[in-house]
């Protein structure tokens, strides 16, 4: 078992631990209230960490050396089977073979070659990425929630000539659209292609290749590596697209590596959590998203191993139990699901079990709040059966992508006896911008700045937020900030100003000890608990097409997985609907009727499906309001736009009731 060497490197660089009482400091001489990590000296940001590690390929090579050819990537073929593994040297050889094979099939090494990956998490995803990295090619992920139309847009915009697919289903989606993607010439498929698919490919003038055949071709025609450097583009990650067409975020090897290095520095030299070559990571969050890819880099650079889930969310816990990971990446939807499952199981066992669980949680929480961190104390015995759910070895849990309640976070710390950190960031900032200190269990913040970026809060006068009051839009500048949106200079200029500041659209507040708290959103876009971005106005514009809807206010909560809406029905149409349901009375009485509400909701959902809203964009419950939103009741602006903060406050009781009914 080899250590990552983080502690030794921190000492070598003379970097101390962050004082929990001073987690950010104002940059001397600034007139814009710019803040940095207290580890940043003389205003000079830190981007490098390990000597000679200048790219993601270097990260893998470091892990290869550390691991001494230990297992690297693992998969589970079927139920009740153990994980199978390939070693670091096997991954290296197969990745080089695949990259060489691509070159033999006519692609060029270098940063002008873009390779699409349309695939769930699996060994071949990483082999493709590593193979591309060896030859400085750019990876462009596609994923199912984008939808076929957006996938087509990406292939055309980036001029992708080759896409790597895992299944026949995904390959067929591309083949069905091939006529609208004239630049697409080759599809590499991991599974066996059917005869029907082969014929369809021929008819569309697409060369259909087997993944194994490309590997074999490369093995017989090895090419000299063309390794990337710090400024080489690594990937183009398309955002999930909440308003209009998704944008391609250009990230260099340096963008991603600066965030990884900042995480190691942030972890602290006195931390007992040193990453090791025997660490095991469970991969189930989408590799198409930067959060998962950054997480995997932190594993590979230290010679740890990655086990992939089988792709079925219903079997995820079974895969985790078999893999017994030491590192567990989470998003709120997974955390909430595990939390609910445990609570339900305890409740079914009766009052005694519930009392013991609540008592253990309370006592363990108090220990953590006093700075006592252990997983073998008296109260930890109560959690033994819960820890079996994840194999009993989890030392380190990360969470991000959306807010998660403090209650759930404390449950995870207590129940699994693991350190938990929460991060805040976005694709445009290389995934992570702030993270909590390792043993910080306080609530209502997302941690402190990384050493690789500057931070400032910019005035938002229309929302009454001012930097002088330590409130405003969160802006970032530094090594993690992306290079721009692919072929979208106007949209890039809207996000990165002329001074290089990335405008996140999130409203932040500096807490007295330098932590950052997220308190609002500048634009009317928010994240749901499952991490999906929601543009409520787009959804409202769809639902307004319903004959029953006059006005609509769609609302979501970062701690909830569903949307709800306040709906003002059309006063002329709704009485007719009520009559058809046998409901009498005035407009107020009609709005209170459950059958009427159900019919309106069903029609809204039908309209939403016709408009191709995703399931997570559809509201799950509504409240029918008899009174119109207006300027007079302070729910509309003089230009007839919804005053969203006022609507949220005005209908707080109804919103709470709707969510309570959904639970």
C-alpha positions as CSV (number, residue, x, y, z in Angstrom):
1,X,0.0,0.0,0.0
2,X,1.5,3.3,-1.1
3,X,0.5,6.8,0.1
4,X,-0.4,9.5,-2.3
5,X,2.4,11.7,-0.9
6,X,0.1,14.6,-0.4
7,X,1.3,15.3,3.2
8,X,4.9,15.2,2.2
9,X,4.4,17.5,-0.8
10,X,2.5,20.0,1.3
11,X,5.3,20.1,3.7
12,X,7.8,20.5,0.9
13,X,5.9,23.5,-0.5
14,X,5.6,25.0,3.0
15,X,1.8,25.0,3.0
16,X,0.1,24.9,6.4
17,X,-3.5,23.9,7.2
18,X,-6.4,26.4,6.9
19,X,-7.5,27.9,10.2
20,X,-11.3,27.1,10.5
21,X,-11.8,30.6,12.0
22,X,-10.3,32.3,8.9
23,X,-11.2,30.4,5.8
24,X,-10.8,33.2,3.3
25,X,-9.1,36.6,3.4
26,X,-9.5,39.9,1.5
27,X,-6.7,40.5,-1.0
28,X,-4.6,43.5,0.1
29,X,-5.0,46.6,-2.1
30,X,-8.2,45.5,-3.8
31,X,-11.0,47.9,-4.4
32,X,-13.5,45.1,-5.4
33,X,-13.5,43.1,-2.2
34,X,-11.6,40.3,-3.8
35,X,-11.0,37.3,-1.6
36,X,-8.6,34.3,-1.7
37,X,-7.7,31.3,0.3
38,X,-5.6,32.1,3.3
39,X,-2.9,29.8,1.8
40,X,-2.4,32.2,-1.1
41,X,0.6,34.4,-0.4
42,X,1.2,37.8,-2.0
43,X,-1.8,37.3,-4.2
44,X,-0.1,34.5,-6.2
45,X,-2.5,31.7,-7.0
46,X,-1.3,28.1,-6.8
47,X,-2.0,25.7,-9.7
48,X,0.7,23.1,-9.7
49,X,1.3,20.4,-7.0
50,X,3.1,17.2,-8.0
51,X,6.4,17.7,-9.9
52,X,6.1,16.9,-13.5
53,X,2.4,16.4,-13.5
54,X,1.2,18.9,-16.2
55,X,-1.7,17.0,-17.8
56,X,-4.3,14.3,-17.2
57,X,-2.1,11.9,-19.0
58,X,0.7,12.7,-16.5
59,X,-1.9,12.0,-13.7
60,X,-2.4,8.5,-15.1
61,X,1.3,7.9,-15.5
62,X,1.9,8.8,-11.9
63,X,-0.8,6.4,-10.8
64,X,0.7,3.7,-13.0
65,X,4.1,4.1,-11.3
66,X,2.6,4.2,-7.8
67,X,0.3,1.3,-8.3
68,X,3.0,-1.3,-9.1
69,X,0.6,-2.7,-11.7
70,X,-2.3,-3.1,-9.2
71,X,-5.9,-3.3,-10.3
72,X,-7.1,-0.2,-12.0
73,X,-10.6,-0.6,-13.6
74,X,-13.3,-3.1,-12.6
75,X,-16.7,-4.3,-13.7
76,X,-19.3,-6.7,-12.6
77,X,-20.8,-8.9,-15.3
78,X,-24.0,-10.1,-13.5
79,X,-25.8,-10.6,-10.2
80,X,-24.0,-12.5,-7.5
81,X,-20.7,-12.3,-9.4
82,X,-17.6,-10.6,-8.0
83,X,-15.8,-7.7,-9.7
84,X,-13.4,-8.4,-12.5
85,X,-10.3,-6.2,-12.9
86,X,-7.7,-5.1,-15.3
87,X,-4.4,-3.6,-14.1
88,X,-2.8,-0.2,-14.7
89,X,-0.5,-1.7,-17.2
90,X,-3.4,-3.3,-19.1
91,X,-5.3,-0.1,-19.1
92,X,-2.2,1.7,-20.4
93,X,-1.6,-0.8,-23.2
94,X,-5.3,-1.0,-24.2
95,X,-5.6,2.8,-24.2
96,X,-2.5,3.2,-26.4
97,X,-3.9,0.5,-28.7
98,X,-7.2,2.3,-29.0
99,X,-5.6,5.7,-29.6
100,X,-3.3,4.1,-32.2
101,X,-6.2,2.4,-33.8
102,X,-8.0,5.7,-34.3
103,X,-5.0,7.1,-36.0
104,X,-4.8,4.1,-38.3
105,X,-8.5,4.7,-39.2
106,X,-7.6,8.2,-40.5
107,X,-7.9,10.5,-37.4
108,X,-5.0,12.7,-36.6
109,X,-3.2,13.1,-33.3
110,X,-3.5,16.6,-31.9
111,X,-5.9,19.1,-30.5
112,X,-7.9,19.5,-33.7
113,X,-9.4,16.0,-33.4
114,X,-12.7,15.6,-31.5
115,X,-13.9,12.2,-30.4
116,X,-17.5,11.8,-29.3
117,X,-18.4,9.4,-26.5
118,X,-22.0,8.2,-26.2
119,X,-21.7,5.7,-23.5
120,X,-22.6,4.8,-19.9
121,X,-19.9,4.5,-17.3
122,X,-17.8,1.5,-18.1
123,X,-14.2,0.4,-18.6
124,X,-14.2,1.3,-22.3
125,X,-15.2,4.9,-21.5
126,X,-12.0,5.4,-19.6
127,X,-10.0,3.5,-22.2
128,X,-11.3,5.9,-24.8
129,X,-10.5,8.9,-22.7
130,X,-7.0,7.8,-21.8
131,X,-6.4,6.8,-25.4
132,X,-7.4,10.2,-26.6
133,X,-5.3,11.9,-23.9
134,X,-2.2,10.1,-25.0
135,X,-2.5,11.6,-28.5
136,X,-3.9,15.1,-27.4
137,X,-7.3,14.4,-28.9
138,X,-10.4,16.1,-27.4
139,X,-13.2,14.1,-25.8
140,X,-16.7,15.4,-26.3
141,X,-19.3,13.4,-24.3
142,X,-22.9,12.9,-25.4
143,X,-25.6,11.7,-23.0
144,X,-29.2,10.6,-23.1
145,X,-30.8,13.4,-21.2
146,X,-29.6,15.8,-23.9
147,X,-32.0,14.1,-26.4
148,X,-31.4,13.2,-30.0
149,X,-31.8,16.7,-31.3
150,X,-29.1,18.1,-29.0
151,X,-26.8,15.2,-29.7
152,X,-27.2,16.0,-33.4
153,X,-26.4,19.7,-32.7
154,X,-23.2,18.8,-30.8
155,X,-21.9,16.5,-33.5
156,X,-22.5,19.1,-36.1
157,X,-21.2,22.1,-34.1
158,X,-18.0,20.4,-33.1
159,X,-17.7,18.6,-36.5
160,X,-17.2,15.2,-34.9
161,X,-16.4,12.6,-37.5
162,X,-16.2,9.6,-35.0
163,X,-18.4,8.7,-32.1
164,X,-17.7,5.8,-29.7
165,X,-20.9,4.1,-28.5
166,X,-21.5,1.3,-26.0
167,X,-24.9,-0.2,-27.1
168,X,-26.7,-0.9,-30.3
169,X,-29.5,1.3,-29.1
170,X,-27.3,4.4,-28.9
171,X,-25.6,3.6,-32.2
172,X,-29.0,3.3,-33.9
173,X,-30.0,6.7,-32.5
174,X,-27.0,8.2,-34.3
175,X,-27.7,6.2,-37.5
176,X,-31.3,7.3,-37.6
177,X,-30.0,10.9,-37.6
178,X,-27.0,10.4,-39.9
179,X,-28.6,12.3,-42.8
180,X,-28.7,15.4,-40.6
181,X,-25.1,14.9,-39.5
182,X,-23.1,15.0,-42.7
183,X,-19.7,15.2,-40.9
184,X,-20.2,11.9,-39.0
185,X,-18.3,9.2,-40.8
186,X,-17.5,6.5,-38.3
187,X,-19.2,4.9,-35.3
188,X,-17.2,2.6,-32.9
189,X,-19.5,0.2,-31.0
190,X,-18.5,-1.8,-27.9
191,X,-21.2,-4.4,-28.3
192,X,-21.7,-6.8,-31.2
193,X,-23.3,-5.0,-34.1
194,X,-26.4,-6.6,-35.6
195,X,-26.7,-7.4,-39.3
196,X,-29.6,-4.9,-39.5
197,X,-27.4,-2.2,-38.0
198,X,-24.6,-3.0,-40.4
199,X,-26.9,-2.6,-43.3
200,X,-28.3,0.7,-42.0
201,X,-24.7,2.0,-41.6
202,X,-23.9,1.1,-45.2
203,X,-27.0,2.8,-46.4
204,X,-26.0,6.0,-44.5
205,X,-22.4,5.8,-45.7
206,X,-21.2,5.3,-42.1
207,X,-18.3,3.0,-41.3
208,X,-19.3,0.8,-38.3
209,X,-16.3,-0.4,-36.3
210,X,-16.0,-2.8,-33.3
211,X,-14.2,-1.4,-30.3
212,X,-12.1,-4.6,-30.0
213,X,-11.1,-4.4,-33.7
214,X,-9.9,-0.8,-33.3
215,X,-7.8,-2.0,-30.3
216,X,-6.3,-4.8,-32.4
217,X,-5.6,-2.5,-35.3
218,X,-3.7,-0.2,-32.9
219,X,-1.8,-3.1,-31.3
220,X,-0.5,-4.0,-34.7
221,X,0.4,-0.4,-35.6
222,X,1.6,1.3,-32.4
223,X,2.0,5.1,-32.8
224,X,4.3,7.4,-30.9
225,X,2.5,9.3,-28.2
226,X,1.7,13.0,-28.7
227,X,1.2,13.8,-25.0
228,X,-0.8,16.9,-23.9
229,X,0.5,19.9,-21.9
230,X,-1.1,22.2,-19.4
231,X,-2.8,24.4,-22.1
232,X,-4.0,21.5,-24.3
233,X,-7.8,21.2,-24.5
234,X,-8.9,18.1,-22.8
235,X,-12.7,18.1,-23.3
236,X,-15.7,20.0,-24.4
237,X,-18.5,19.4,-21.9
238,X,-21.9,20.4,-23.0
239,X,-24.2,21.8,-20.3
240,X,-27.5,20.2,-19.7
241,X,-29.3,23.1,-21.5
242,X,-32.0,24.8,-19.5
243,X,-32.5,27.8,-21.8
244,X,-32.1,27.1,-25.4
245,X,-29.4,25.0,-26.9
246,X,-26.7,23.6,-24.6
247,X,-23.3,25.3,-24.8
248,X,-20.0,23.5,-25.1
249,X,-17.6,24.3,-22.2
250,X,-14.0,24.2,-23.3
251,X,-11.7,22.8,-20.5
252,X,-8.0,22.4,-20.8
253,X,-5.9,19.8,-18.9
254,X,-4.7,22.7,-16.8
255,X,-8.3,23.8,-15.9
256,X,-9.1,20.4,-14.5
257,X,-5.7,19.6,-13.0
258,X,-5.7,23.0,-11.1
259,X,-8.9,22.0,-9.4
260,X,-7.5,18.5,-8.5
261,X,-4.3,20.1,-7.1
262,X,-6.3,22.7,-5.2
263,X,-8.3,19.8,-3.6
264,X,-5.1,18.1,-2.4
265,X,-3.7,21.3,-1.0
266,X,-7.1,22.2,0.7
267,X,-7.2,18.7,2.3
268,X,-4.5,19.8,4.7
269,X,-1.1,18.3,5.8
270,X,-2.4,17.3,9.2
271,X,-5.3,15.3,7.8
272,X,-5.5,11.6,8.5
273,X,-7.2,11.1,5.2
274,X,-4.3,10.4,2.9
275,X,-5.4,8.8,-0.4
276,X,-3.7,5.5,-1.1
277,X,-3.1,2.9,-3.8
278,X,-5.6,0.5,-2.1
279,X,-8.4,3.0,-2.2
280,X,-11.5,1.8,-4.1
281,X,-13.9,4.2,-5.9
282,X,-17.4,3.4,-7.0
283,X,-18.3,5.0,-10.4
284,X,-22.0,5.6,-11.1
285,X,-22.4,9.3,-11.5
286,X,-22.4,10.2,-15.3
287,X,-18.9,10.4,-16.8
288,X,-20.3,12.9,-19.2
289,X,-20.4,15.4,-16.3
290,X,-17.2,17.0,-15.1
291,X,-17.8,16.2,-11.4
292,X,-17.4,12.5,-12.0
293,X,-14.4,12.9,-14.3
294,X,-12.6,15.1,-11.8
295,X,-13.3,12.6,-9.0
296,X,-11.8,9.8,-11.1
297,X,-8.6,11.9,-11.7
298,X,-8.1,12.1,-8.0
299,X,-8.2,8.3,-7.8
300,X,-6.0,7.6,-10.8
301,X,-3.3,10.1,-9.9
302,X,-2.8,8.2,-6.6
303,X,-2.9,4.7,-8.0
304,X,-6.3,3.7,-6.7
305,X,-8.9,1.6,-8.5
306,X,-12.3,2.3,-9.9
307,X,-15.2,-0.1,-10.0
308,X,-18.2,0.6,-12.3
309,X,-21.8,0.0,-11.4
310,X,-23.8,-2.1,-13.8
311,X,-25.9,0.8,-15.1
312,X,-29.1,-0.1,-13.3
313,X,-29.9,2.4,-10.5
314,X,-32.0,-0.2,-8.8
315,X,-28.9,-2.4,-8.4
316,X,-26.6,0.3,-7.3
317,X,-26.6,-0.5,-3.6
318,X,-26.0,-4.2,-4.5
319,X,-22.9,-3.2,-6.6
320,X,-21.7,-0.9,-3.8
321,X,-22.0,-3.7,-1.2
322,X,-20.0,-6.1,-3.4
323,X,-17.3,-3.5,-4.3
324,X,-16.9,-2.2,-0.8
325,X,-15.5,1.2,-1.8
326,X,-13.4,3.4,0.4
327,X,-14.4,6.5,-1.6
328,X,-18.1,7.3,-2.2
329,X,-19.1,10.2,-4.4
330,X,-22.7,11.3,-3.8
331,X,-25.3,13.7,-5.1
332,X,-28.3,14.7,-3.0
333,X,-30.8,12.3,-4.8
334,X,-28.7,9.3,-3.9
335,X,-28.1,10.5,-0.4
336,X,-31.8,11.2,0.1
337,X,-32.7,7.8,-1.3
338,X,-30.3,6.0,1.1
339,X,-31.5,8.1,4.0
340,X,-35.1,7.4,3.3
341,X,-34.5,3.7,2.9
342,X,-32.7,3.5,6.3
343,X,-35.4,5.5,8.1
344,X,-38.1,3.4,6.6
345,X,-36.3,0.2,7.7
346,X,-35.8,1.5,11.2
347,X,-39.5,2.5,11.5
348,X,-40.6,-0.9,10.4
349,X,-38.6,-2.5,13.3
350,X,-40.6,-0.6,15.9
351,X,-40.3,2.0,18.5
352,X,-37.2,0.5,20.3
353,X,-35.2,0.5,17.1
354,X,-36.2,4.0,16.3
355,X,-35.3,5.2,19.8
356,X,-31.9,3.6,19.6
357,X,-31.2,5.1,16.1
358,X,-32.3,8.6,17.1
359,X,-30.3,8.4,20.3
360,X,-27.1,7.2,18.5
361,X,-27.5,9.9,15.9
362,X,-27.9,12.6,18.5
363,X,-24.9,11.4,20.6
364,X,-22.7,10.9,17.5
365,X,-23.6,14.3,16.2
366,X,-22.6,15.9,19.4
367,X,-19.2,14.1,19.3
368,X,-18.6,15.4,15.7
369,X,-19.6,18.9,16.8
370,X,-17.0,18.7,19.6
371,X,-14.3,17.7,17.1
372,X,-14.3,14.0,18.0
373,X,-13.9,12.0,14.8
374,X,-13.8,8.2,15.0
375,X,-15.7,5.2,13.6
376,X,-15.2,2.7,16.4
377,X,-16.8,4.4,19.4
378,X,-19.7,3.1,21.5
379,X,-22.4,4.7,19.4
380,X,-20.8,3.4,16.2
381,X,-22.0,-0.1,17.1
382,X,-25.6,1.0,16.4
383,X,-24.6,1.8,12.8
384,X,-22.9,-1.5,11.9
385,X,-25.7,-2.9,9.9
386,X,-26.1,0.4,8.0
387,X,-22.4,0.4,7.1
388,X,-22.8,-3.0,5.6
389,X,-25.0,-1.3,2.9
390,X,-21.8,0.3,1.5
391,X,-19.4,-2.6,2.3
392,X,-18.2,-1.1,5.6
393,X,-15.0,0.5,4.3
394,X,-16.1,4.0,3.3
395,X,-13.6,6.6,4.6
396,X,-14.4,9.5,2.4
397,X,-17.7,10.9,1.0
398,X,-18.0,13.8,-1.4
399,X,-21.2,15.6,-2.3
400,X,-22.0,18.4,-4.8
401,X,-24.1,19.3,-7.8
402,X,-27.1,20.5,-5.7
403,X,-27.9,21.4,-2.1
404,X,-28.5,18.7,0.5
405,X,-30.0,19.2,3.9
406,X,-27.8,19.4,6.9
407,X,-29.8,16.6,8.6
408,X,-28.9,14.2,5.8
409,X,-25.3,15.2,5.7
410,X,-25.0,14.6,9.5
411,X,-26.7,11.2,9.1
412,X,-24.1,10.2,6.5
413,X,-21.2,11.3,8.7
414,X,-22.6,9.4,11.7
415,X,-24.0,6.3,10.0
416,X,-21.0,5.6,7.8
417,X,-18.3,6.8,10.1
418,X,-16.7,8.7,7.2
419,X,-15.4,12.1,6.5
420,X,-17.7,14.2,4.2
421,X,-16.9,17.3,2.2
422,X,-19.3,19.3,0.2
423,X,-18.3,21.3,-2.9
424,X,-19.7,24.1,-5.0
425,X,-18.9,24.8,-8.6
426,X,-20.0,24.4,-12.2
427,X,-18.6,23.0,-15.4
428,X,-17.4,26.5,-16.3
429,X,-15.1,26.5,-13.2
430,X,-13.6,23.1,-13.8
431,X,-16.2,21.4,-11.6
432,X,-15.3,22.8,-8.1
433,X,-14.9,26.3,-6.8
434,X,-15.2,25.9,-3.0
435,X,-15.1,22.9,-0.7
436,X,-15.7,22.5,3.0
437,X,-12.9,21.7,5.3
438,X,-12.6,18.0,6.0
439,X,-13.8,18.0,9.5
440,X,-16.1,21.0,9.3
441,X,-19.6,19.9,10.3
442,X,-21.3,23.3,10.5
443,X,-24.3,24.1,8.3
444,X,-25.5,26.6,5.7
445,X,-22.3,27.1,3.6
446,X,-20.3,25.5,0.8
447,X,-16.9,25.9,2.3
448,X,-14.1,28.2,1.4
449,X,-12.0,29.3,-1.6
450,X,-9.5,27.1,-3.4
451,X,-5.9,28.2,-3.8
452,X,-6.3,28.2,-7.6
453,X,-8.9,31.1,-8.0
454,X,-9.8,34.6,-7.0
455,X,-13.3,35.3,-5.7
456,X,-15.5,38.4,-5.5
457,X,-19.1,39.2,-4.9
458,X,-20.5,41.7,-7.4
459,X,-23.3,44.2,-6.7
460,X,-26.8,43.1,-7.9
461,X,-28.7,46.3,-7.1
462,X,-32.0,45.1,-8.6
463,X,-32.0,42.4,-5.9
464,X,-30.6,44.6,-3.2
465,X,-27.3,42.7,-2.8
466,X,-24.1,44.7,-2.4
467,X,-20.5,43.6,-2.1
468,X,-19.9,46.1,0.7
469,X,-22.3,44.0,2.7
470,X,-20.5,40.8,1.8
471,X,-23.4,39.8,-0.6
472,X,-23.6,39.7,-4.4
473,X,-23.1,37.6,-7.5
474,X,-20.3,35.1,-7.1
475,X,-17.5,35.8,-9.7
476,X,-14.4,33.7,-10.1
477,X,-11.1,34.2,-11.9
478,X,-8.1,31.9,-12.1
479,X,-6.7,28.6,-13.3
480,X,-10.0,26.7,-13.1
481,X,-12.0,29.1,-15.3
482,X,-12.9,27.6,-18.7
483,X,-11.6,29.0,-22.0
484,X,-15.0,29.8,-23.4
485,X,-18.0,28.2,-25.1
486,X,-17.2,26.3,-28.3
487,X,-17.8,28.6,-31.3
488,X,-20.0,30.9,-29.1
489,X,-18.1,34.1,-28.6
490,X,-21.2,36.2,-27.8
491,X,-22.3,33.7,-25.1
492,X,-18.7,33.5,-23.8
493,X,-18.7,37.3,-23.4
494,X,-21.9,37.2,-21.5
495,X,-20.3,34.8,-19.0
496,X,-16.7,35.9,-18.8
497,X,-16.2,39.7,-18.6
498,X,-13.4,41.6,-20.2
499,X,-11.4,41.4,-17.0
500,X,-11.6,37.6,-17.0
501,X,-14.2,37.2,-14.2
502,X,-16.6,34.2,-14.6
503,X,-20.1,35.3,-13.6
504,X,-21.8,32.3,-12.1
505,X,-25.3,33.7,-11.7
506,X,-25.4,32.5,-8.1
507,X,-25.8,35.0,-5.2
508,X,-23.4,34.4,-2.4
509,X,-22.7,35.7,1.1
510,X,-19.4,35.7,3.0
511,X,-19.8,34.4,6.5
512,X,-17.8,35.9,9.4
513,X,-15.2,33.2,9.3
514,X,-14.7,33.4,5.5
515,X,-17.0,30.6,4.4
516,X,-19.2,31.1,1.4
517,X,-23.0,30.6,1.6
518,X,-25.3,30.4,-1.4
519,X,-28.4,32.5,-0.7
520,X,-30.1,33.2,-4.1
521,X,-29.9,32.9,-7.9
522,X,-29.5,36.0,-10.1
523,X,-31.1,34.4,-13.1
524,X,-34.3,32.5,-12.8
525,X,-32.5,29.1,-13.0
526,X,-32.1,26.7,-10.2
527,X,-30.8,23.2,-9.4
528,X,-33.1,20.4,-8.2
529,X,-31.9,17.9,-5.7
530,X,-31.0,15.5,-8.5
531,X,-28.6,18.1,-9.9
532,X,-30.6,19.1,-13.0
533,X,-30.9,22.7,-13.9
534,X,-34.4,24.1,-14.3
535,X,-35.5,27.1,-16.2
536,X,-39.0,27.8,-14.7
537,X,-40.0,30.5,-17.2
538,X,-39.5,28.0,-20.1
539,X,-41.8,25.5,-18.4
540,X,-44.3,28.2,-17.6
541,X,-44.4,29.2,-21.2
542,X,-45.2,25.6,-22.2
543,X,-48.0,25.1,-19.6
544,X,-49.7,28.4,-20.5
545,X,-50.7,26.7,-23.7
546,X,-53.2,24.6,-21.8
547,X,-56.7,25.9,-22.4
548,X,-57.3,25.8,-18.6
549,X,-54.3,27.9,-17.6
550,X,-54.3,31.6,-17.4
551,X,-51.2,32.2,-15.3
552,X,-48.6,29.8,-13.9
553,X,-45.8,30.0,-11.4
554,X,-43.4,27.0,-11.4
555,X,-41.4,26.5,-8.3
556,X,-38.6,24.2,-7.3
557,X,-36.5,23.7,-4.2
558,X,-32.9,22.7,-4.2
559,X,-33.6,20.1,-1.5
560,X,-36.5,18.6,-3.4
561,X,-36.6,16.3,-6.4
562,X,-39.9,17.6,-7.9
563,X,-41.4,20.8,-9.2
564,X,-44.8,22.2,-8.2
565,X,-46.8,25.1,-9.5
566,X,-49.3,27.8,-8.6
567,X,-51.9,27.9,-11.4
568,X,-54.5,30.6,-12.0
569,X,-57.1,28.9,-14.2
570,X,-58.9,30.6,-17.1
571,X,-62.1,32.0,-15.6
572,X,-64.1,31.3,-18.7
573,X,-62.9,27.8,-19.4
574,X,-62.6,26.3,-15.9
575,X,-66.4,26.5,-15.2
576,X,-67.0,24.3,-18.2
577,X,-64.5,21.8,-16.9
578,X,-66.1,21.9,-13.5
579,X,-69.5,21.3,-14.9
580,X,-68.3,18.2,-16.9
581,X,-67.1,16.8,-13.5
582,X,-70.3,17.5,-11.8
583,X,-68.8,20.3,-9.7
584,X,-70.8,23.5,-9.0
585,X,-70.0,26.7,-7.2
586,X,-68.0,30.0,-7.8
587,X,-64.4,30.2,-9.0
588,X,-63.0,29.8,-5.5
589,X,-65.0,26.6,-4.8
590,X,-64.1,25.2,-8.2
591,X,-60.4,25.8,-7.5
592,X,-60.6,23.8,-4.2
593,X,-62.1,20.7,-6.0
594,X,-59.7,17.8,-6.2
595,X,-61.2,16.4,-9.5
596,X,-60.9,19.8,-11.2
597,X,-57.3,20.1,-10.0
598,X,-56.5,16.6,-11.2
599,X,-57.9,17.3,-14.7
600,X,-55.9,20.6,-15.0
601,X,-52.7,18.9,-13.9
602,X,-53.2,16.0,-16.4
603,X,-53.7,18.5,-19.2
604,X,-50.6,20.4,-18.3
605,X,-48.5,17.3,-18.2
606,X,-49.9,16.3,-21.6
607,X,-49.0,19.7,-23.0
608,X,-45.5,19.3,-21.5
609,X,-45.0,15.9,-23.1
610,X,-46.0,17.4,-26.5
611,X,-43.5,20.1,-25.9
612,X,-40.9,17.4,-25.1
613,X,-40.3,18.5,-21.5
614,X,-38.1,16.1,-19.6
615,X,-39.7,14.2,-16.8
616,X,-37.8,16.3,-14.2
617,X,-39.2,19.5,-15.8
618,X,-42.8,18.4,-15.4
619,X,-44.7,19.6,-12.2
620,X,-45.9,16.9,-9.9
621,X,-48.6,18.8,-8.1
622,X,-50.4,22.2,-8.4
623,X,-52.4,24.6,-6.3
624,X,-55.3,26.3,-8.1
625,X,-55.5,30.0,-7.3
626,X,-58.7,31.9,-8.1
627,X,-57.1,35.4,-8.0
628,X,-55.0,36.6,-10.9
629,X,-51.4,37.7,-10.3
630,X,-51.3,41.5,-10.8
631,X,-49.4,44.7,-10.3
632,X,-51.9,45.6,-7.6
633,X,-51.2,42.5,-5.4
634,X,-47.4,43.0,-6.0
635,X,-47.1,39.7,-7.9
636,X,-46.4,41.2,-11.3
637,X,-44.0,44.0,-12.4
638,X,-45.4,47.0,-14.4
639,X,-44.2,45.2,-17.5
640,X,-46.3,42.2,-16.5
641,X,-43.4,39.9,-15.5
642,X,-43.7,37.6,-12.6
643,X,-42.1,38.8,-9.4
644,X,-40.7,35.5,-8.4
645,X,-39.4,36.3,-4.9
646,X,-42.8,37.8,-4.1
647,X,-44.7,34.9,-5.5
648,X,-42.6,32.5,-3.5
649,X,-43.2,34.4,-0.3
650,X,-46.9,35.0,-1.0
651,X,-47.6,31.3,-1.6
652,X,-45.1,29.9,1.0
653,X,-47.9,28.1,2.9
654,X,-49.3,26.5,-0.3
655,X,-45.8,25.5,-1.5
656,X,-45.0,23.8,1.8
657,X,-48.3,22.0,1.7
658,X,-47.7,20.7,-1.9
659,X,-44.3,19.4,-1.0
660,X,-45.6,17.8,2.2
661,X,-48.3,16.0,0.1
662,X,-45.6,14.7,-2.3
663,X,-43.5,13.1,0.5
